[in-house]
Amino acid sequence: MKVENPTNLPTIPIADLLPTQGNLKDLSEKNYNKLKNTISNRGFSVPVYVWEDTKGIKHLLDGHQRQRVDRKSTRLNSSHG
């Protein structure tokens, strides 16, 4: 997955972030595939938003759908390797 970071913000693998939304929002299969193709072709340049609690746990505040695409793609790629 291509990630643009022109201002050299701190980075962390999106899979390492604890999601905070649960299943509040979900994508239709059509919209999931559209997002997956967009990420595959262009990466993403809009940052995800993260909150680090006092224990150092990083919580994902915005970017849940991108995280789901990444996790599902990672699972599929590792099962075909």
C-alpha positions in Angstrom: 0.0 0.0 0.0 1.4 3.3 -1.0 1.3 6.0 1.6 2.2 9.6 0.9 3.9 11.5 3.7 5.3 14.8 2.3 5.6 16.4 5.7 7.3 13.4 7.3 4.6 12.9 10.0 5.2 10.0 12.4 4.0 6.7 10.9 2.7 3.4 12.2 1.3 0.4 10.4 -2.5 0.9 10.2 -3.0 -2.7 11.4 -1.4 -1.8 14.7 -4.1 0.7 15.6 -7.0 -0.3 17.9 -10.3 0.5 16.1 -12.8 2.6 18.1 -15.9 2.4 15.9 -16.7 -1.3 16.1 -19.3 -2.1 13.5 -21.0 1.3 13.5 -20.3 1.8 9.8 -19.8 -0.7 7.1 -19.3 -0.5 3.4 -21.4 -2.2 0.7 -19.4 -4.7 -1.3 -19.5 -2.3 -4.3 -18.1 0.6 -2.1 -15.5 -1.7 -0.4 -14.2 -2.8 -3.8 -14.1 0.8 -5.0 -12.1 1.9 -2.0 -9.8 -1.1 -2.3 -9.1 -0.3 -6.0 -8.5 3.3 -5.2 -6.0 2.4 -2.5 -4.3 -0.1 -4.7 -4.0 2.3 -7.6 -3.2 5.5 -5.7 -2.5 4.7 -2.1 -3.9 7.2 0.3 -2.8 10.7 1.1 -5.3 11.7 3.7 -4.0 10.8 7.2 -5.8 8.6 9.6 -6.4 10.2 13.0 -5.0 8.5 16.1 -5.2 9.0 19.8 -2.6 7.6 22.1 -3.9 6.9 25.6 -1.9 7.2 28.9 -0.9 3.5 28.5 0.6 4.1 25.1 -2.2 2.3 23.2 -2.9 3.9 19.9 -6.6 4.2 19.0 -7.8 4.7 15.4 -10.3 7.6 15.4 -10.7 8.1 11.7 -9.7 5.7 8.9 -11.5 2.6 9.9 -12.6 1.6 6.3 -9.0 1.9 5.1 -7.9 -0.2 8.0 -10.5 -2.9 7.1 -9.3 -2.9 3.4 -5.7 -3.3 4.6 -6.4 -6.1 7.1 -8.6 -8.0 4.6 -6.0 -7.6 1.8 -3.2 -8.7 4.2 -5.2 -11.8 5.3 -5.9 -12.7 1.6 -2.2 -12.2 0.6 -0.8 -14.3 3.4 -3.2 -17.2 2.7 -2.1 -17.3 -0.9 1.6 -17.3 -0.2 
